[in-house]
Amino acid sequence: MPKSPTYSDAIALLKADHRKVEDLFAKYETASDAKKPDLARQICNELKIHTIIEEEIFYPALKGKIEQETWTEAYVEHDGAKVLINDIMASDPEDDFFDAKIKVLSEEIKHHVHEEEARSEGMFSQARATGLDMVELRDQMLARKTELMAQAKTGELPPAQVSVVKLAA
């Protein structure tokens, strides 16, 4: 069994997730039509897992400790991505809009990553300044991520759950 990568702390884990998804989006752009459905599924599963560990563990730990606007916008950005993720997962790759949905999701994620990783005012920079135990947060997130990855392998990862955006009927 291959050894899982090690991450120095919670932020290193989240940044590694960001790089992995960026790489998958880049592969999608140059992939053959035959490979696109699998890459789209990988992208969506990686993003679902990432948003779950952030929303269940990382973001709650930061509540009231970082700028409120940064914290609330992160949830709204996640929900926007989740709507597209669920639509992509339910779509036929032959759909005229499939590639466009992946492209827009990529752009949304690029923006979100920039907001989290911005050097001085970004969420990660603010998180480091809180004094929270980032190693303990890493351990909690890694344990949850391992569970979710096992669910994804068996096809049991549920649709992304929108948490703050109200979907109109």
Buried (B, 14 or more C-beta within 10 A) or exposed (E): EEEEEEBEBBBBBBBEBBEBBBEBBEBBEEBEEEEBBEBBBBBBBBBBBBBBBBBEBBBEBBEEEBEEEBBEBBBEBBBBBBBBBBBBBEBEBEEEEBBEBBBBBBEBBBEBBEBBBBEEEBBBBBBBEEEBEBEEBBBBBBEBBEEBBEBBEEEEBEEBEBEEBEEEE
